[in-house]
Amino acid sequence: MLCTPFFFKVLIVVQRKDTVLSRLIKDRIRSEGSMTFREFMAVCLYDPTHGFYTQGPSIGSPEGPFDTNVKFPAFAFALAQAVKQVDDILGANTRILELGGGTGQLGKSIVNFLGGQRNYVVVDLSSGLRVRQNEAGLQTVEDLMQVPSGPTVVFGNEILDALPVHKVMGIGQGNVLEFFVDLDEDGELFEILQPPSTPALQAKLNELHISLGRGQVGEVCLELRSVFQKLGSIVDPGYLIFIDYGDTASNLYSFQRRNGTLRSYYRQHQIYDFFYAPGEQDLTADVDFTAVSHEAQAVGFDGGTLLSQGSWLTNLGIHSYAKDEKALAVIEHEVNVLTKATQLGSAFDVLIFQTKGLPVGPGIGDATEPVKISHRLPSSPTVSIDTPGNRRLHLKW
């Protein structure tokens, strides 16, 4: 490991995979020039033919590319209890809308725990996954705008972390440069820094009162506004429930995370090369819960209550699941994995919104540690790191 005043560089010799998508991306750069990291991430995850989620028929299943809540039936049981609480408020058979449904196993299990015959709709960009979801007996659409307005409870389980993000670096005085993906002299993918591709990046940081220190890296998700504008036209009335990993802006953009939160996984192992196997590796960033709350409230949602997954599932009554099953040891293990602070109980947080006039969402009433997020926050600490001035930087991983 070589330490420099700028960042830590880990020297690891790994042979990159020559995927079909990596060749297509290189061809595009040769013909059109460098692309933003956000464009690169979007192509890697959602290319119609070769994207990670397009090719991910086992996502959300026990044999899938990463471990997730969905592999545990107890998780579906708890979400079914949340739906029952919403039914008590909005009336029987409230529509359930899942954003990104994986194999459909979660939706199928929730419907079964509710006694079957529910209006359950999955929104998923992947045509391959929509086939799996249809086979599980679920209705599917490709875009939120295909869903009519009505009483709805929305579940977004690990969906916000999969939205493409812009990657930026502070250069002092509140200004930033943006990371682009280009080809080096050997024709390999690498990152460069250039002026922002859109003034919306600087505007978003200013809007949230975020000032990155010189050399500090962060991510900005501009997709959130469109997502919540669509949800605002669909959920009438109803609830939004997001389960994901992330933090508030003041923590995400603090100097303790000066290298940002973007990371990549390949077959359940974290790898430190975003370009190792485009289309076959997952790319993800921590969710900015402050930005999410800002966009939700901007389109008229109330709430923004944040609590740990463990507390939320406990409040919903997940521990009663074991009482109804024979394999108590196995079921109790599932519940413990989902709720214990040393396991998934603290790895994920739950963020809940409701349309105006409704009471707080399911699982909040008896919460012991809810936090109401305000979209107004103080500036993040500004830290100065000695780096070259405003020159174009070339970074190779």
N, C-alpha and C positions, 0 to 999 in steps of 0.2 A: 504494500500500500504506500502510495506516494502522497504526502500531504503538501498542498500548496496553499497560499493565502486565499485562493479563490474557492476551491472546493476539494473534496476528497476524490481522488481518482483511483478506482480499483482496477488493477491490471489483471484481467482474466482472459485467457486465450480460449475462445469458444468458436467453433465453426458454425457460422450461420446456416440456416436451412434455405435452400433455393426453392422457395414456394412459387406457385403460379402467380399469386398475388404480388409477391415481391418483384417479380419480373414485370408485371403490368404497371406497378407503381414506378419502377425505374424508367420504363418506356414513356410514361406520362411526363415525368420530370425532364427527360431528354427533349421532349417535344414542346412542353409548355412552361418549363422552368420550375423552380422550387414551389412547394405547397406548404401551407401552414400545418403545424402539428395537429390542429383540430381537423383539417381535411384528411391528413394521414390516419388519424385515429378513427374517423368516420368510415373511411374505406376499409380499414382493417377489420372493423367490427361488423359493418353492415353492407359491404359490397354484395349485390344481389346474387352473385354466384359463388364467390370465394371468401366472403366475410366470415369472421369467427362465429357470429350468431347464426348466420345463414347455414353454416356447415355443422351447427351444434345440435344434432338430433337427440343427444343424451343430456343436454343441459337441464338441470333440475331433477335428475334421477340419481340414484345411488352410484351408478357407474359413470356419472358425468365428469367433466373436466375439473370441477372444483366442488368442495364441500359447501353445503348451504342448509338453511333452515328447512327447506322443502323436503329433504330426505327423511324427515321425522314426521310420522303421522300425528304426533301430539301437537305439532305446530298447526296443522290443518284443523284439529279439534278446537284449539284456542281461537283461531280466526272465525270458526263457525259460531263460537260463543259471542264474538264481536258482532257478527251479522244478526244474531238473535236480539242483541241489545238495540241495534239499529232498527230492527223490525218493530220493537216495542215503541219506538219513537215515530217512525215514518209509516208504519203499517206493514202488514204481512207481505212477504214476497218482494221486498225491495230489490231492485236490480243490483247485481254484483258485477263490478267491472275490474278486471285484473290487467295491469299494465305489464306486458312481457310475461307470458305464461309458461315458458319452458316446455316440458313434455306434456303439460296439462294435468300432471299428477296432483298438484296442489288443488286446482279447481275441482277435479273429480272427487277428491277426498272431502273438500269443504261441502260440496253438494250432498255427498253421502251422509256426512254428519248432520246435515240439515233435513235429512229425510227424502232427498231426491226432488226432481222436478222444480228446479230453481232457474230463474232467468240469469244465467251466468255468461258474461261476454269477455273474451280475451282480446286485447289489442296487441298485435305482434307483427313486426316488420318481416320476420322470417317465414317464407312460404313453407319451408320444410317443417318448422315447428308448428305452424298452423295445421298442417296435416296431422301431426301427432295430437294436437289439442282437439281436433275434430273427432279423431278416433277415440278420445277420452269422453266424447259426448258433449263437448263444449262448443258454443257458438263463437266464431272468430271473425275479426275484421283486421285490415291492415293499418288503418288510420283512425285516430280518434274522431275525426270529422264524419265518419260513417256511423257514429253512435248518436241516436236521437236524444233530446233532452228529456229528463225525467228523474224521479227519486232514485238515488244511486249511492252505494257505498263503494269507494275506489280503494283497491289494494295495490300498492307499488312495492313489491318485495325485491330489494336489491336492483332497482331499475334506474334510480337517479344517478348512481355511480357509473352507469354504463353510457351516460350521455357524453358525447364528444366535448372536449374542453380545449380552449386555447391555452397555450403555455407561454408565460411571460417572465421577464426578469427586470427588476428595478434598476434604474441607472442614476438615481438621485433626484431630489426635488419633486418627488411624486410621479416621475415619468417612467415609462417602461419601454423595453424592446420586446419583440415577439420571436419565439422559436419557429423556424421553418425547417422543413426536411428537404435535403438536396443530395447530390451525389458528389463524393470526393474524387480525387485524382485516379483512384482505382475502380471507380464506378460503383462504390458501395454507399448505402444510405447513411447519412449522418445529419447532425443538427447545426444550424447556423442561426445567428441573431440578426434581425432586420427591424426596421420601423414597423409598427403595428399594421396589420392588414386592414383594420377598420377602426375608426374613431370610437366605435361602440365599446371597445375594450377599456380605453382610458375613461370613458364616460361611466361605465359600470363600476370601476374601481372608485372613482370620485363619488358616485352615488352612494356607495356603501362605506365611504370614508376610510378607504384602505390605501395605505401608502407603503409600498414595498421598499425596503432598504436597498442600497446599492449592492448589486450582486445577488439579491434575494430572489428566489424562484417561486412562482405561484401559478395557480390555474384559475381560469375564468370560464364559466359555463354560460354562454349566451343562448343556449337552447331552452332554458327554463321558462323564459317569457312566453314563447309559443306554446309550450306544454300547458301552462296554467291558463292561458287565454282559451285554449280549447276545452280544458276541464271546466272552466267557468261557464261555458255555454252548454255544458252537458249535465252537470250535477245540479239538479234543481227540484227539490232540495237534497241535501245529503252530506256525506263525510268523505274526506280524503285521509287515508292512512298509509304512511310511508315507513317502511322498515329498511334501514340502511346503515352503513358506517359513515361517519363524518364528524363534524364539530361545528361550533359557532365560528363566525368569521374572525373574531378577535383571537381565537386560538389557532385556526388554520393558517392565518397570515402572520403569526408571530415569528420571531427570529428562531425559535426552537425548531421550526419547520422550514428553515431557510432554503432547503432544496426542493420544496414542494411535496406533494403527496402522490404524484403519478407513479404507478408501478405496473408490472406486468407479470402474468402467471402462465406457465406452460405445464400442462398435465399435473396440476396441483402443486407445482413448485414455483416459487418466485424466482424470476430471472432478471438480470440487471442490464438487459439489452432490449430496448423497445423494438429493435429491428431484427431480432433473432429469427422469428418465423411468422412474418405477416400473414394474417388470416388464420393462423393456428394457435396464436397466443392471445390471451385476454389482456386488455388495457383498461385500467380503471383509475379513478381519482376519488379521494374523500369528498363527500358531499358537503357543500357549504350550507348549513341549515339556516343561517341568517339570510342568505340570498334566496333560498327556497321560500322562507316566510315572507320576505319582501314581495316576491312575485305573486304568491298566493293572496296576500292581503291587497295587492294592487288591483286584482280582479274581483275583489269583494268577499273573499273568504275571511271568516273570523277564526280565532284560535291561534295555532302555532305552538301547541303544547308539546314539549319534548321530554321524554323519559326513557330510561333504559328498557331494552327488550325484556330483561328478566322481570322488572317490576310490572311492566304492562301485561305480560303473559300471566303472571301471578294474579294480578287484579282481575283478569278475565276468567280465572278459575281453572287454569291448566292442570293444577294438581288434582283436580277431581277426575281427570282422565284415567288415572291409574286405578281408581276404584271400580271402574266399569270393565276392566280387562283382566284376563287370567294370568298373562305373563307379566306379573307385577314387577319383577326385577328388571326386565327389559324396558318396560314402560317408564319406570322410575328413573332409569338411566337416561332415557330420552328427555324426560322433563328436566332432569338436572343439567344436561348438556345445554338445553335451550334457555335455562333461567339462571344458572349459577354465575356469579360475577367473575369467576375464574375461567369461565368458558364462553359460550355465545351470549350469555345473559348481559354481558357488558361490552361485547364486541359490536353489537348492533344497538341503535337507538330507534325510537318510534316517534314520528312527528305527525300530529293530527290536526286537521282543520275541519271546520263545519261552515255551512252556509248560514247567512245571517238569520237570527231568530231561533236557531236550534240550540239545545243544551250541549255541553261539552261532549266529546266523543266517547265511544266505548272504552272501558279500561282506565279512564282517567279519574272518575269520581272518588275512588278510594286510594288514589296514588299517593305514595309517601314522598316522592321526590320529583314532581313535575316542574318543568321550567318553562315559563312563557318567554318566547324569543321576541325581542324587539328588533325591527330592522334598522333602527338607528343605533349606531355603536361608535365608540371612540376609535380614533386612528390606531392602527397597529404600531408597535414600536418601530422606529426607523433606526437601522443600524448601518454604519458605514463599513464597507469592506474594500480594501485596496484592489481595484481591478483596472484594466486599461480603460481609457476614456470612451467616448462615443464611437469607437471604431467597430467595424463589423467583426464579430467574434466567430471563430470556427471551432465547434466542439465535436470531437469524435469519440464514440463510445466503444 
